[in-house]
Amino acid sequence: MHMSRARFRWAALLAGMAVVTQAAPALAAPAQAKEPVGAYLLMVAPEHGSVTAVNLWCRPDGGTHRSPSEACDQLESVNGEVRRIAEKQGACTLEYAPVRVIADGRWRGKARHFAKTYPNRCAAVHQTGGVLFR
């Protein structure tokens, strides 16, 4: 699957806006004693349809992800490397609707990047452990 540059730029802009929107209250609050162990921007880009993006912080867990604690537990078990997360067993349809998942961030100060295209969203969710991109 090929994502056009314009579409990728829009996705990055929207994702950046989501991060800034989430960070604004933290900037206004007093400095917290502890920085997160991990911080990620997670994007799902279907070949046809809207790109979705969420952010995830780990230890303390938070962000716009639906299940930050579960997602952070998975990342903790693989030292923040999405490609090492064990596949979640389950059935998916054979529908061909390509989707690209992207995880960009840092784990314990080290840059982490993961991007892979799957035949459909169900396959993407299951093959990345069932939590990060659901």
C-alpha positions in Angstrom: 0.0 0.0 0.0 1.2 3.4 -0.8 0.1 6.5 1.1 0.3 9.7 -0.8 2.6 12.4 0.6 -0.3 14.8 1.0 -2.4 12.2 2.9 0.6 11.4 5.1 1.2 15.1 5.8 -2.4 15.5 6.8 -2.2 12.5 9.1 1.0 13.8 10.7 -0.6 17.3 11.1 -3.7 15.8 12.8 -1.6 13.5 15.0 0.6 16.4 16.0 -2.5 18.5 16.9 -3.7 15.6 19.0 -0.4 15.5 20.9 -0.3 19.3 21.4 -3.9 19.3 22.6 -3.1 16.6 25.1 0.1 18.3 26.2 -1.4 21.8 26.7 -2.9 21.0 30.2 0.3 19.4 31.3 2.3 22.5 30.3 0.0 24.7 32.4 0.2 22.3 35.5 3.1 22.3 37.8 6.0 20.1 36.7 5.5 16.4 37.5 8.2 14.6 39.4 8.4 11.7 37.0 8.7 11.6 33.2 7.0 8.8 31.4 9.1 5.7 30.6 7.5 5.6 27.1 5.6 8.0 24.8 4.2 7.0 21.5 2.1 8.3 18.6 0.1 5.4 17.2 -1.6 5.7 13.8 -3.8 3.5 11.7 -4.0 4.5 8.1 -6.5 2.5 5.9 -5.9 2.6 2.2 -9.4 4.1 1.9 -10.8 6.1 4.8 -9.7 8.3 7.6 -6.4 8.0 9.5 -6.8 7.7 13.2 -4.2 8.6 15.7 -3.8 8.3 19.5 -1.1 9.1 21.9 0.1 6.8 24.7 2.3 7.5 27.7 3.6 4.8 29.9 4.6 4.8 33.6 2.5 6.8 34.5 0.0 5.4 32.0 -2.2 7.8 30.0 -2.9 9.5 26.8 -5.8 9.2 24.4 -5.4 5.4 23.9 -8.5 3.4 25.0 -6.5 1.0 27.2 -3.2 2.7 28.2 -2.4 0.3 31.1 -2.8 -2.8 28.9 -0.9 -1.2 26.0 1.9 -0.2 28.3 2.1 -3.6 29.9 2.6 -5.1 26.4 5.3 -2.5 25.6 7.0 -3.1 28.9 7.3 -6.8 28.2 9.2 -6.1 24.9 11.2 -3.1 26.0 9.1 -0.8 23.9 9.7 -2.7 20.6 6.3 -3.2 18.9 7.7 -5.7 16.4 8.4 -8.1 19.3 4.9 -8.1 20.7 3.4 -11.7 20.5 0.6 -12.2 18.1 -2.9 -12.5 19.6 -4.7 -15.6 18.4 -8.0 -15.1 16.8 -9.9 -15.4 13.6 -10.1 -12.6 11.0 -12.0 -12.5 7.7 -10.2 -12.7 4.5 -11.4 -9.3 3.5 -8.7 -7.3 1.6 -8.8 -3.7 2.9 -5.1 -2.8 3.5 -4.2 -0.8 6.6 -0.9 0.5 7.7 -0.1 0.8 11.4 2.6 3.2 12.6 4.1 3.6 16.1 6.6 6.4 16.6 8.0 7.3 20.0 10.6 6.8 22.7 11.1 4.1 25.3 13.5 4.7 28.2 15.1 7.5 26.1 15.6 5.4 22.9 13.7 6.2 19.7 11.3 3.5 18.6 9.6 3.2 15.2 7.3 0.5 13.8 5.4 0.6 10.5 3.8 -2.3 8.7 1.0 -2.8 6.3 -1.6 -5.6 6.9 -4.3 -7.0 4.7 -7.1 -5.6 7.0 -7.6 -4.0 10.4 -8.4 -7.2 12.2 -5.1 -8.8 11.0 -3.2 -5.6 12.1 -4.8 -5.7 15.6 -4.2 -9.4 16.1 -0.7 -9.5 14.8 0.4 -6.6 17.0 -0.9 -8.2 20.2 -4.6 -7.1 20.2 -4.2 -3.9 22.2 -2.1 -1.1 20.6 -4.0 -0.6 17.4 -7.6 -1.7 18.3 
